[in-house]
């Protein structure tokens, strides 16, 4: 039975720079938004908050849904990701917090700096999400209905 992987991501901008994680994937360093998988009985919004904290040590408060993206890696046609991407505010930082396994560091990059490092992107979604954010795509969070929480 086909079941796409539900993931979340956060597009976080500060002074024209965006927060990314540099992570080790199959021995290579890749750039990605703070992102990860939805866990059982977790809301999509809560997953974005948790993943951002775990991967960057930043406290994230989602304000808007930027987009929903579907992607199948060409080298893994049996795998499909369904990504919910949010934008919002940073309300704190835990400097001493250990980052998730595989995360090498966080980096703040402009859109052009990110585009120049295209070979390092974990997926084509990385730049697409930033471009959608810059295009002003914002959808209210109440577009997401969570019947597990009601």
C-alpha positions in Angstrom: 0.0 0.0 0.0 1.3 3.4 -1.0 1.9 5.8 1.9 3.8 9.1 1.3 6.1 10.3 4.0 4.6 13.3 5.7 7.2 15.9 6.5 7.3 19.5 7.8 9.7 22.3 7.2 10.3 25.9 8.5 11.3 28.9 6.3 12.7 31.3 8.8 14.0 34.7 7.6 15.9 37.3 9.6 17.4 40.4 8.0 17.3 38.9 4.5 19.0 35.7 5.6 17.3 32.3 6.0 18.0 29.6 8.6 19.2 26.3 7.2 20.7 23.1 8.6 23.8 21.5 7.2 23.4 17.8 7.6 25.3 14.7 6.7 23.3 12.5 4.3 25.0 9.3 3.1 28.4 10.8 3.9 27.7 14.1 2.0 27.0 17.5 3.5 23.5 18.8 2.4 21.6 22.0 3.1 17.9 21.9 4.1 15.4 23.9 6.0 14.8 22.7 9.5 12.6 19.8 8.6 11.5 16.3 9.6 8.8 13.7 9.8 5.4 14.0 11.4 5.1 11.7 14.4 2.1 9.7 15.4 -0.6 11.7 17.2 1.3 14.9 16.5 -0.3 17.9 14.7 1.5 19.1 11.6 2.1 22.5 13.2 3.5 20.9 16.4 5.8 18.8 14.3 7.3 22.0 12.6 7.9 23.5 16.1 9.5 20.3 17.4 11.7 19.7 14.4 12.9 23.3 14.3 13.9 23.1 18.0 15.6 19.7 17.6 17.6 20.7 14.5 18.4 24.3 15.2 17.9 25.0 19.0 15.6 27.8 18.0 12.1 28.2 19.3 9.8 28.6 16.3 6.2 29.9 16.3 4.5 29.1 12.9 2.3 32.0 11.7 1.6 30.9 8.1 1.6 27.8 5.9 3.8 28.7 2.9 3.0 25.7 0.8 2.4 21.9 0.5 4.9 20.1 -1.8 5.0 16.6 -3.2 8.3 15.1 -4.3 9.7 11.7 -5.4 13.5 11.5 -5.4 14.5 10.2 -8.9 16.9 7.7 -7.4 14.2 6.3 -5.1 10.9 6.1 -7.1 9.2 4.0 -4.4 9.5 7.0 -2.0 7.3 10.1 -2.0 7.4 13.0 0.4 4.5 15.3 1.2 6.0 18.4 2.8 4.1 21.1 4.7 6.2 24.2 4.9 5.6 27.0 7.4 7.0 30.5 8.1 6.8 32.3 11.4 8.8 33.8 14.2 11.7 32.8 16.3 11.0 33.5 20.0 14.2 32.1 21.6 17.4 30.2 21.2 19.0 27.5 23.4 22.7 28.0 22.8 23.7 24.9 24.8 21.1 22.5 23.2 22.6 19.5 21.3 21.3 19.3 17.8 19.8 16.2 16.2 22.1 13.4 15.1 23.4 14.2 11.6 23.1 17.9 11.9 26.5 19.4 11.5 25.6 23.1 12.0 23.1 25.8 11.3 23.8 28.5 8.7 22.1 31.7 7.7 22.1 32.3 4.0 20.6 34.8 1.6 18.5 33.5 -1.3 21.4 34.1 -3.7 23.9 32.4 -1.4 21.6 29.4 -1.2 21.1 29.3 -5.0 24.8 29.4 -5.5 25.1 26.2 -3.4 22.5 24.3 -5.4 24.6 21.1 -5.5 24.4 21.0 -1.7 20.6 21.1 -1.5 18.9 18.0 0.0 16.1 18.3 -2.5 14.7 20.8 -5.0 12.2 21.7 -2.3 14.8 23.8 -0.4 15.0 26.6 -3.0 11.3 26.3 -4.0 10.2 26.9 -0.4 12.4 30.1 -0.1 11.1 31.3 -3.5 7.5 30.8 -2.5 8.1 32.6 0.8 9.7 35.5 -1.1 6.8 35.5 -3.6 4.5 36.2 -0.6 2.8 32.9 -0.4 1.0 32.8 3.0 -2.0 30.7 4.0 -3.7 30.9 7.4 -2.9 28.0 9.7 -6.6 27.3 10.2 -6.6 25.8 6.7 -5.2 22.7 8.4 -7.9 20.7 10.2 -6.6 18.4 12.9 -9.3 16.0 14.0 -6.9 14.1 16.4 -7.0 17.2 18.6 -10.7 17.9 18.6 
